[in-house]
Amino acid sequence: MLLQMHRGILEKSWPDTAGRFLQGEVRIADILHRPPYYSKVQEQLYQAFASINDRLFAIKEVTPDFF
């Protein structure tokens, strides 16, 4: 799903790399935020999705009184 989103966003700008995990460091001109090194992407995605999953499970049932 992530690679499909990447392809959809970048296929016109960078058709050769859109929808693929890169195997080298990425530098984007004139940007303050530096993307993570490619070997760290999988770990960071896992941590982010685990955090989202934990927060979703913490949500209680929505009722008129609780809403």
ABEGO torsion letter per residue (X at the ends): XAAAAAAAAAAAABAAABGBBBABBBBBBGBABBBBBAAAAAAAAAAAAAAAAAAAAABBBBBAAAX
